[in-house]
Amino acid sequence: MSDFVLVHSPLVGPATWQRVAAELRSRGHRVTTPSLLGALDGPGPYYPKLFDAAAGPGILVAHSGAGALLPGIAARTHAPRAIFVDALLPHPGRGWFDTAPPELAERLRGLATDGRLPPWHEWFPPGTVEDLLPDQRTRDEFLAELPRVPLAYFTEPAPEAALPPSAYLQLSAAYDEEAREAAARGWPVQRLDAHHLAPLTAPAEIAAALERFE
């Protein structure tokens, strides 16, 4: 059995991982789901605060925007392995806006008020999250945690740090490029026919995929 540390994106909350955590525990694994909520309060720099909030012993598993955090977390915890789940790849020395399409970065800057972005679900057309999370209770739990992330986080360069041996689990077509890059790096890659928020709707399938990387 393994120790897993399931790290949610700074743009959402730990509810993203709770169902997968429960599934992994039912299979005999030890699992922690650190909360990054609050790490982006106040002024930056933000990366060190996120690293500290997420630090824990075990295999690091990152979803979505948490992928950029894994090198820094691994440096603190000496993690044996890292698994990226529909996640950004690390971008040391660059901010998130430096890696995003210019039109997306410009649109997000236009959404900001008082230096912070609206909750993540408001970045997309109405109905987007409802389509991915049709169950009302699941959706309410997810939406209740969404923070307003400071715009400065997206411009802050990610620190340099080495990654442990890594693997990639792709859930949606939006992460085709990242999955291809992971394969080009020689990482094990799995693809599930799912969607970006599948940890909330298909926890057994996600847990089984994580076990296959053991």
C-alpha positions as CSV (number, residue, x, y, z in Angstrom):
1,M,0.0,0.0,0.0
2,S,1.1,3.6,-0.7
3,D,1.0,7.0,0.8
4,F,-0.7,9.6,-1.5
5,V,-0.8,13.4,-1.2
6,L,-3.6,14.7,-3.4
7,V,-3.0,18.4,-4.2
8,H,-5.8,20.4,-5.6
9,S,-5.4,23.4,-7.9
10,P,-5.1,26.8,-6.2
11,L,-8.1,27.9,-8.3
12,V,-10.4,25.5,-6.6
13,G,-10.6,23.6,-3.3
14,P,-9.9,20.2,-1.7
15,A,-13.4,18.9,-2.4
16,T,-11.9,18.1,-5.8
17,W,-10.0,15.2,-4.3
18,Q,-12.2,14.0,-1.5
19,R,-14.0,11.2,-3.4
20,V,-10.8,9.9,-4.8
21,A,-9.2,10.0,-1.4
22,A,-12.1,7.9,0.1
23,E,-11.7,5.4,-2.7
24,L,-8.0,5.1,-2.2
25,R,-8.5,4.6,1.5
26,S,-11.0,1.9,0.9
27,R,-8.3,0.1,-1.1
28,G,-5.9,0.3,1.9
29,H,-3.8,3.3,1.0
30,R,-2.9,6.2,3.3
31,V,-4.1,9.5,1.8
32,T,-3.9,13.2,2.7
33,T,-5.7,16.0,1.0
34,P,-4.1,19.3,2.1
35,S,-6.0,22.5,1.6
36,L,-4.5,25.4,-0.2
37,L,-7.3,27.7,0.7
38,G,-5.9,30.7,2.5
39,A,-2.4,30.3,1.0
40,L,-3.3,33.0,-1.6
41,D,-4.6,35.5,1.0
42,G,-2.6,38.6,1.5
43,P,0.4,39.7,-0.5
44,G,2.9,37.4,-2.3
45,P,5.2,35.8,-3.0
46,Y,2.6,33.0,-3.2
47,Y,4.5,29.9,-4.3
48,P,6.3,29.4,-1.0
49,K,3.1,29.6,0.9
50,L,1.4,27.1,-1.4
51,F,4.4,24.7,-1.1
52,D,4.2,24.9,2.7
53,A,0.4,24.3,2.7
54,A,0.7,21.2,0.5
55,A,3.7,19.6,2.0
56,G,3.2,16.0,3.2
57,P,4.9,12.6,2.9
58,G,4.0,10.4,0.0
59,I,3.5,10.2,-3.8
60,L,2.4,13.6,-4.9
61,V,-0.7,13.8,-7.1
62,A,-1.6,17.1,-8.7
63,H,-4.8,18.1,-10.5
64,S,-5.0,21.0,-13.0
65,G,-3.1,24.1,-11.9
66,A,-1.4,22.2,-9.0
67,G,1.0,20.7,-11.5
68,A,3.1,23.9,-11.4
69,L,3.6,23.3,-7.7
70,L,4.9,19.8,-7.6
71,P,8.6,20.5,-8.0
72,G,8.6,22.9,-5.0
73,I,6.5,20.6,-2.9
74,A,8.7,17.6,-3.8
75,A,11.8,19.6,-2.8
76,R,10.3,20.1,0.7
77,T,9.1,16.6,1.2
78,H,11.6,14.4,-0.8
79,A,8.6,12.8,-2.5
80,P,9.4,9.5,-4.2
81,R,7.2,10.2,-7.2
82,A,4.8,12.7,-8.8
83,I,1.6,12.1,-10.8
84,F,0.1,14.9,-12.9
85,V,-3.7,14.5,-13.4
86,D,-5.0,16.7,-16.3
87,A,-2.5,19.1,-14.9
88,L,-0.2,21.9,-16.1
89,L,3.5,20.9,-16.4
90,P,6.0,22.9,-14.3
91,H,7.1,26.2,-15.7
92,P,10.2,27.2,-13.6
93,G,11.3,30.8,-14.0
94,R,8.0,31.8,-15.7
95,G,4.6,32.9,-14.5
96,W,1.4,31.2,-15.5
97,F,0.6,34.1,-17.9
98,D,3.9,33.5,-19.6
99,T,2.7,30.0,-20.6
100,A,-1.0,30.8,-21.4
101,P,-2.3,31.8,-24.8
102,P,-2.1,35.6,-24.9
103,E,-5.8,36.0,-25.6
104,L,-6.6,34.0,-22.5
105,A,-4.2,36.0,-20.3
106,E,-5.7,39.3,-21.6
107,R,-9.3,38.1,-21.0
108,L,-8.5,37.1,-17.4
109,R,-6.8,40.4,-16.7
110,G,-10.0,42.0,-17.9
111,L,-12.1,40.0,-15.5
112,A,-10.1,41.0,-12.4
113,T,-11.5,43.5,-9.8
114,D,-9.4,44.8,-6.9
115,G,-6.5,42.7,-8.1
116,R,-8.4,39.4,-7.9
117,L,-10.1,37.2,-10.4
118,P,-13.7,36.0,-9.9
119,P,-14.3,32.4,-8.9
120,W,-13.0,29.9,-11.4
121,H,-16.5,28.8,-12.7
122,E,-17.2,32.4,-13.7
123,W,-14.4,32.3,-16.3
124,F,-16.5,30.1,-18.5
125,P,-19.9,30.3,-20.3
126,P,-23.0,29.7,-18.1
127,G,-23.7,26.0,-17.8
128,T,-20.1,24.8,-18.2
129,V,-19.7,23.4,-14.7
130,E,-23.3,22.2,-14.6
131,D,-22.5,20.0,-17.6
132,L,-19.4,18.5,-15.9
133,L,-21.1,18.2,-12.5
134,P,-24.7,17.5,-13.0
135,D,-25.3,16.3,-9.5
136,Q,-26.5,19.3,-7.4
137,R,-24.8,18.3,-4.2
138,T,-21.5,17.6,-5.8
139,R,-21.6,20.9,-7.7
140,D,-22.6,22.9,-4.6
141,E,-19.7,21.4,-2.5
142,F,-17.2,22.2,-5.3
143,L,-18.5,25.7,-5.9
144,A,-18.6,26.6,-2.2
145,E,-14.8,26.4,-2.0
146,L,-13.8,28.4,-5.0
147,P,-11.6,31.3,-4.0
148,R,-10.9,34.6,-5.7
149,V,-7.3,34.2,-6.8
150,P,-5.0,37.2,-6.9
151,L,-3.9,38.3,-10.3
152,A,-0.4,38.6,-9.0
153,Y,-0.2,34.8,-8.6
154,F,-0.4,34.4,-12.4
155,T,2.5,36.7,-13.0
156,E,4.8,35.4,-10.2
157,P,7.6,33.2,-11.6
158,A,7.6,29.6,-10.4
159,P,10.8,28.7,-8.5
160,E,13.3,26.3,-9.9
161,A,13.3,22.8,-8.4
162,A,13.8,19.3,-9.6
163,L,11.0,16.8,-10.1
164,P,11.1,13.2,-8.8
165,P,10.2,10.4,-11.3
166,S,6.8,11.5,-12.8
167,A,3.8,10.1,-14.7
168,Y,0.8,11.7,-16.4
169,L,-2.9,10.9,-16.3
170,Q,-4.9,12.7,-19.0
171,L,-8.6,13.2,-18.5
172,S,-9.7,15.7,-21.2
173,A,-8.7,16.8,-24.6
174,A,-7.8,20.2,-23.2
175,Y,-4.6,18.6,-21.9
176,D,-3.4,16.9,-25.1
177,E,-0.3,19.1,-25.3
178,E,0.7,18.4,-21.7
179,A,0.2,14.6,-22.2
180,R,2.3,14.7,-25.4
181,E,5.0,16.6,-23.6
182,A,5.0,14.1,-20.8
183,A,5.3,11.2,-23.2
184,A,8.2,13.0,-25.0
185,R,9.9,13.2,-21.6
186,G,9.6,9.5,-21.3
187,W,7.0,9.5,-18.5
188,P,4.4,6.8,-18.3
189,V,1.1,8.2,-19.7
190,Q,-2.4,7.0,-19.2
191,R,-5.5,8.5,-20.9
192,L,-9.1,8.1,-19.6
193,D,-12.2,9.0,-21.6
194,A,-13.4,11.4,-19.0
195,H,-13.5,15.2,-18.3
196,H,-11.4,17.7,-16.3
197,L,-13.5,17.4,-13.1
198,A,-13.7,13.6,-13.3
199,P,-12.1,13.2,-9.8
200,L,-15.5,14.4,-8.5
201,T,-17.6,12.1,-10.8
202,A,-15.4,9.0,-11.4
203,P,-13.4,8.5,-8.3
204,A,-13.1,4.7,-8.7
205,E,-11.6,5.0,-12.2
206,I,-9.2,7.7,-11.1
207,A,-8.1,5.7,-8.0
208,A,-7.5,2.6,-10.2
209,A,-5.5,4.7,-12.7
210,L,-3.3,6.1,-9.8
211,E,-2.7,2.5,-8.6
212,R,-1.5,1.5,-12.0
213,F,1.3,4.0,-11.7
214,E,2.6,2.4,-8.5
